[in-house]
């Protein structure tokens, strides 16, 4: 069996060169015996010689047989390998009695056996299911550790003895003392390089010392390296409609019948072999687009049945006086309805994707500002009123409510549809209640609202390739954020204006003035728009199949103040605009490649 110990080759001498009667080291004694002066290095090597014999009258009986010492060449880090074997090729104990008794418990406990050796004769670790031999089960550790500890103790004892000799030599010659002192510092430096400076640790009376690793290894394991910034890249949410693409009901690939270049004055109809997935997507978008009109039609149809009047009359009174849309309790919210598969079909129609710039803390309140409004804000509905795009995965712990006109909660049947999707009124009372009630602490923590800031006025400027925002005069949401202590989060939807075509207001100024008048009187307006149909690609109210990429920006922290000052409101408003412009400049080349102009803030 072989024993390998990592140690420096220049600090070990061959046992053959060691003497049992070392020469005196003091200058006076060497001078008295006519011996030449001895250097500090020779004295240190002599002090490192192991005590190879025990005290007693019979020296021959207590003297152990020396082992052969072999050292390999120096390694890359300046450390050599010391291999100790005896002349018979077997491991020898440090103190083997002359009687040769094999049952000496003091020597057996220091031995440890392993299962085989490696390619280079190094000890091989035991296998996972093997056990130590009976002779090593009670051992406190390996022989290598014991030998390493003894080497360290010998080095420390040699350094201490040399220090004492140097102190005695100071009185004789000053030059010799300085030389010994320099050599002593060099020995201590070598000792520090070999072992770590740490508090002594003791296990069963043995001193444990940690060997310092090479400097090259320390450089590779540094912990002061700069950490990578989290969320440095844009992270996208769930891809809507991914599961439907693998459906067995999908028909052959869609092909158009008419050539686009030759059909400027021709209505292009959809072919008959449209895949089922696309038909289902069309039905989901049609259902949401006609949700208000459809709910009113169903209600009036039910009113035509006299047997239902006892039920419809109380329900109508309840709808007119209910405050469910402004209470802020969100008690009608249904997560099951928000996660229906039909919303995945709705979002994959365009398709729409939600992207996150930075994680949001669930211990804060937030107001998401959605831009632009578009014609119907399909992107806002898919991202914040449903789970089709994975909002809860990108922002865990945050409950978001999409806000809409208060008049929408006065429509029978439709209000039930909107309330169960977690939607609420955009009035000031509703915003304050949502951000001050419920949540993790009962005071709105972890809640958020989404406001389409531009409103109906901005919808009149919604045209493909152009982004014109109504934002300069809109500071009410900033004031609400300061009063409730909610952080402002800008949201920019690339492609929201591309899914509908609208009559140009500059070409028809009178029509544009009429729309503004209706907006002033009624609170909403009706943009003159068109897109495609259910069975054709040129005429109808169905949106175009163009991608919508919704990018959520970084939050803007605000200081809560029940009575905010105008200067602070303007400061927060400017920061909000800067973050919104940053989103545009960073992602316009990725998500707005077909743009015909830059983002503009008109009002």
SULWO-V665250 format. One record per residue. N is the residue number from 1. RES is the residue in one letter. SS is DSSP state (h for helix, s for strand, l for the rest). BURIAL is I if it has 9 or more other ideal C-beta (glycine too) atoms within 8 Angstrom, else O. Layout:
n->{N N}
res->{RES RES}
ss->{SS SS}
burial->{BURIAL BURIAL}
//
This chain:
n->{1 2 3 4 5 6 7 8 9 10 11 12 13 14 15 16 17 18 19 20 21 22 23 24 25 26 27 28 29 30 31 32 33 34 35 36 37 38 39 40 41 42 43 44 45 46 47 48 49 50 51 52 53 54 55 56 57 58 59 60 61 62 63 64 65 66 67 68 69 70 71 72 73 74 75 76 77 78 79 80 81 82 83 84 85 86 87 88 89 90 91 92 93 94 95 96 97 98 99 100 101 102 103 104 105 106 107 108 109 110 111 112 113 114 115 116 117 118 119 120 121 122 123 124 125 126 127 128 129 130 131 132 133 134 135 136 137 138 139 140 141 142 143 144 145 146 147 148 149 150 151 152 153 154 155 156 157 158 159 160 161 162 163 164 165 166 167 168 169 170 171 172 173 174 175 176 177 178 179 180 181 182 183 184 185 186 187 188 189 190 191 192 193 194 195 196 197 198 199 200 201 202 203 204 205 206 207 208 209 210 211 212 213 214 215 216 217 218 219 220 221 222 223 224 225 226 227 228 229 230 231 232 233 234 235 236 237 238 239 240 241 242 243 244 245 246 247 248 249 250 251 252 253 254 255 256 257 258 259 260 261 262 263 264 265 266 267 268 269 270 271 272 273 274 275 276 277 278 279 280 281 282 283 284 285 286 287 288 289 290 291 292 293 294 295 296 297 298 299 300 301 302 303 304 305 306 307 308 309 310 311 312 313 314 315 316 317 318 319 320 321 322 323 324 325 326 327 328 329 330 331 332 333 334 335 336 337 338 339 340 341 342 343 344 345 346 347 348 349 350 351 352 353 354 355 356 357 358 359 360 361 362 363 364 365 366 367 368 369 370 371 372 373 374 375 376 377 378 379 380 381 382 383 384 385 386 387 388 389 390 391 392 393 394 395 396 397 398 399 400 401 402 403 404 405 406 407 408 409 410 411 412 413 414 415 416 417 418 419 420 421 422 423 424 425 426 427 428 429 430 431 432 433 434 435 436 437 438 439 440 441 442 443 444 445 446 447 448 449 450 451 452 453 454 455 456 457 458 459 460 461 462 463 464 465 466 467 468 469 470 471 472 473 474 475 476 477 478 479 480 481 482 483 484 485 486 487 488 489 490 491 492 493 494 495 496 497 498 499 500 501 502 503 504 505 506 507 508 509 510 511 512 513 514 515 516 517 518 519 520 521 522 523 524 525 526 527 528 529 530 531 532 533 534 535 536 537 538 539 540 541 542 543 544 545 546 547 548 549 550 551 552 553 554 555 556 557 558 559 560 561 562 563 564 565 566 567 568 569 570 571 572 573 574 575 576 577 578 579 580 581 582 583 584 585 586 587 588 589 590 591 592 593 594 595 596 597 598 599 600 601 602 603}
res->{X X X X X X X X X X X X X X X X X X X X X X X X X X X X X X X X X X X X X X X X X X X X X X X X X X X X X X X X X X X X X X X X X X X X X X X X X X X X X X X X X X X X X X X X X X X X X X X X X X X X X X X X X X X X X X X X X X X X X X X X X X X X X X X X X X X X X X X X X X X X X X X X X X X X X X X X X X X X X X X X X X X X X X X X X X X X X X X X X X X X X X X X X X X X X X X X X X X X X X X X X X X X X X X X X X X X X X X X X X X X X X X X X X X X X X X X X X X X X X X X X X X X X X X X X X X X X X X X X X X X X X X X X X X X X X X X X X X X X X X X X X X X X X X X X X X X X X X X X X X X X X X X X X X X X X X X X X X X X X X X X X X X X X X X X X X X X X X X X X X X X X X X X X X X X X X X X X X X X X X X X X X X X X X X X X X X X X X X X X X X X X X X X X X X X X X X X X X X X X X X X X X X X X X X X X X X X X X X X X X X X X X X X X X X X X X X X X X X X X X X X X X X X X X X X X X X X X X X X X X X X X X X X X X X X X X X X X X X X X X X X X X X X X X X X X X X X X X X X X X X X X X X X X X X X X X X X X X X X X X X X X X X X X X X X X X X X X X X X X X X X X X X X X X X X X X X X X X X X X X X X X X X X X X X X X X X X X X X X X X X X X X X X X X X X X X X X X X X X X X X X X X}
ss->{l l s s s s s l h h h l l l h h h l l l l l l l l l h h h h h h l l l l l l l h h h h h h h h l l l l l s l l l l l h h h h s l l l l s s s s l l l l l l l l s s s s s s l l l l l l l l l l l l l l l l l l l h h h h l l l l l l l l s l l l l l s l l l l l l l l l l h h h l l l l l l h h h h h h h h h h h h h h h h h h h h h h h h h h h h l l l h h h h h h h h h h h h h h h h h h h h h s l l l l l s s s l l s s s l l s l l l h h h h h h l l l l l l l l l l l l l l s s l l l l l l l h h h l l l l l l l l l l l l l h h h l l l l l l s l l l l l l h h h h h h h h h h h h h h l h h h h h h h h h h h h h l l h h h h h h h h h h h h h h h h l l l l l l l l l l l l l h h h h l l h h h h h h h h l l l s s s s s l l l l l l l l l s s s s s s l l l l l l h h h h h h h l l l l l l h h h h l l l l s s s s s s l h h h h h l l l h h h h h h h l l l s s l l h h h h h h h h h l s s l l l s s s l s s s s s s l l h h h h h l l l s l l s l s s l l l l l l h h h h h h h h h l l s s s s s s s s l h h h l l s s l l l l l l h h h h h h h h h h h h h h l l l l l l s s l s l l l s l l l l l s l l l l l s s s s s s s s s l l l l l l l l l h h h h h h h h h h h h h h h h h h h h h h h h h h l l l l l l l l s s l l}
burial->{O I I I I O I I I O O I O O I O O I O O O O I O I I I O I I O O O O O O O I O I O O I I I I I I I O O I I O O O O O O O O I O I O O I I I O I O O O O O O O I I I I I I I I O O O O I I I O O I O O O O O O O O O O I I I I I I I I O O I O O O O O I I O O O O O O O I O O O I O O I O O O I I O I I I I I I I I I I I I I I O I I I O I I O I I O O I O O O I I O I I I O I I O O I I O I I O O I I O O O O O O O O O O I I I I O I O O O O O O I O O O O O O O O O O O O I O O O O O I I O I I O O I O O I O O I O O O O O O O I O O O O I O O O O I I O I O O I I I I I I I I I I I I I I I I O I I O I I I O I I O O I I O O O O I I O O I O O I I O O I O O I O I I I I I O I O O I I O O O I O O O O I I I I I I I I I I I I I I I O O I O I O I I I I I I I I I I I I O I I I I I I I I I I I I I I I O O I I O O I I I I I I I O I O I I O I I I I I O I I I I I I I I I I O O O I I I I I I I I I I O O O O I I I I I I I I I I I I I I I I I I I I I I I I I I I I O O I I O I I I I I I I I I I I I I I I I I I I I I I I I O I I O I O O I O O I I O O I I O I I O O O O I I O I O I I I I I O O I O O O I O I I O O I I I I I I I I O I I O I O O I O O I O O O I I I O I I O I I I O I I I I I I O O I I O O I I O O I O O O O I I O O}
//
